[in-house]
Amino acid sequence: MDQKRFRGILFRLGQCELTAREKQFIEAVEKYFRENRNVTEQQESILNGIYREKIWARKAFWGDGNGAKKIPHKNRPDITV
């Protein structure tokens, strides 16, 4: 994982609500990255999993971030409100 992607994921995760274990893991990965300029495949996989889970939850519960939510209706096409 390159530094730009790593920093981007950390930035976005910093905006999410994390559990204590997730925070602890992310701090450990940051420390490892600072020392080695890279992360292991296992760390990368877990970090990507946390990222996907948090981003999915954010989109599922808060929409796509632009303030408009699509409300499906059986008899009409999608309506943006």
N, C-alpha and C positions, 0 to 999 in steps of 0.2 A: 504494500500500500504506500503510495507516495505521500509526501508531507501535505500537499494541498488537500487531497481527499481526506486524510486523517484529521486535519484541522477543521475542515468543513463539517465532518460528522460530529466532532467534539463541540463545535459551535452550536449546531442544531440540537444536539442532546442537552446542551446547557440551557436551552429554552424549554425543555420538557421537565416534567416532574419525574424524578428518578427515585427508586428505592435505595435504601442504605447500601445494599449489596451491589447494586448497579453503580452507585457513586464510588464505592470502594474499588470495584473492578476497573472503572474508567481511570481513577487516580493511579492505580498500579500500572495500567497500560501506558498512560502518559509518562510516568517515570521511566518505564522500560524504553519507550520511544526516544526520550531525551538522551538516555545513556547509549542506545544502540542504533539510533537513526532508522529504525525499522521495527515492525511488530512480527510476532510469529504468526503462522497460518491459523493456529488455534485462536489466538487473541483477535486476529482480524475477523475470523468467522463469528465469534461471539459478539464482537463490537458491531458488526454488520447486522446480526440478529437483533440486538437491542435497538439499533437504529431503525430497522424496518418495522419492528413492533411499535415503537413510539410514534413514528411517522404515520403508520397505518391507523393507529388509534386516534391520533390528532385529526387526520382527514375524515375518519369515520364519524367522529363525534362533533367536530367543529367545521366540517366542510372543507373546501379547497383553499381556504384562507383569504378569499377575496370578498367575503361578507355575504355572498349570495349562495343560497342553498337550493338545490333542485328538489322539488317535491313531486314524486311520481303520482300520476292519476290514471285510473283504469281507462277512462274514455277519452282522455286528451293527451297530447304530447307533453313532454316535460315542461314545467313552468318554472321560471326563475323568479324568486321573490326577494 
